[in-house]
Amino acid sequence: MKSNHGFTLVEVLIVAAIIGIIAAFAIPSYTSYVERSKRADCMGALSNATGAMERFKAANMTYVGADLNTPFVEDVPSDGGNPYCQISVDNLSQTTYTLTATMVNSMAGQDALSIDQAGNKTWGAKACWPEGGASC
């Protein structure tokens, strides 16, 4: 009697369908996880910049003249040299500032994160920062 080795076409198609179903759930979940991780990195960079602004004010008694270009350019999170948020200072005066992380490159289109001198945080139109980078 002849012995058959290998898989039938039906078995291969069933395995391919199972892999497709698993991928349909796994890929969006992974993409969401990566976005939350990058958003959390940008929140960390904003927190570091806030500390730098406060140190500047403690040394100079004003926020005017604070410069985030050096050495904080290295603190901006990036993926392979492409930053995914850009930090800027707005509403700068002797007693106030607002730091904003605008999402760029792979994160373009996501809501910006902001924090002011009083610690008030915003994420797009929401008056909070997402916990763990997910939602608030």
N, C-alpha and C positions, 0 to 999 in steps of 0.2 A: 504494500500500500504506500502511496505517495504521501510524504509529510509536507505540509504547508508551513512556511515560515513567513514572518512579517505581519503587517497590519492590513486590514481591509480598508477600502476607501471610506466606508461608513464610520469605522473607528477613528480614522484620521479626522474626518469632518466633525465628529462629536468632540474630540479634543480641541480642535480649532474653535468651535463654537464656545466651549467652556472658557478657553483662554480669552476670547473676545468679550465675553460677559464679565469676566474678572477685570479685564483692562478698562471696560466701560465705567466701572466703579472706582478703580484704583487711580487712574490718571487724573480725573477732576479733583479727587481728594488730595492727591500729591501736589497738584498745582495750587490748591487753596492753602496747603501747609507751607509751601515755599513763599507765597505772598504774605502770609502771617509772619513768617520768620523775617522776611525783608522789612516789613513794617515795624517789627519789634526792634530790628537793628537801627532803623531811622529814629525810633523813639529814644533809644540809648544814645545816639549821636546828639539829639536835641538836649537830653539831660546833661551830657558832657558840656555842650555849648552853654547851657544855663549856668553851670558851675563856673565856666570861664568868664561869663558876663558878671557874675557876682564877685569873683576875685578882682576883676578890673575895677568895679565900682568901689570895692573896699580899698584898693590902692589909690584911686584917683578921685573918689567922692562924686563920680558922675559916670553915666553909661556912654556919654558922648565921646567918640574917639575909639570905642571898642572895635576891634577888627577880628572877624572870624576867619580871615584867609590864612593866617599863620598862627599856630601850628594845626589848626582844626581841619584843614583840608584833608589830612590823613585820617581824621575821625569819620569822614563821610563813608558810609558803607558802600561797597562796590562788589560787583560780580565779574571777575576776570578783568579788572581795570575799568569797567563801565559802571559808574555810580548809579544807584537806583533812587537816590533822593539828593536834593540840592538844598542846602540850608542857607537861609537869608535872614537878615535883621530888618524889621520894619518898625515904624513908630518909635524910632530912637530919640530919646531926649535925656535930660539929666537924671530923671527919675523913672523913666519907663522904657520898655522895649518889648517887642514881640518877635520870637524866633519862629520861623516857618520852615518845615521840611516839605518841599514840593517833590512829588514823585516823578521821576524821569526814566527814560530808556525802558527797561523791561517792566517797570511799575507805572509807566505813563497811563494817565486816565484814572488812577486811584485818587482818593481824597487826600488833601494835604493835612499834615499834622502841625499844630501850633502850640506854643506855650509863651506866657508873658512873665514879667518880673514878679507878679504875685502868685505864680504857679497855676494860673487858670489854663486849662488844657482844652483844645478843640480838635476835632477830627471831622473835617468837612463842616457840616451844619450841626454836628453833635457837640455838646459841651462836656466832652470827656475824651479820654484816650482808650483805645480798645485794650481789654485785658488779654495779655498773652498775644497781642496782635490780631485777635479775632473780631470781637465786637464789644460794645459797651452799653 
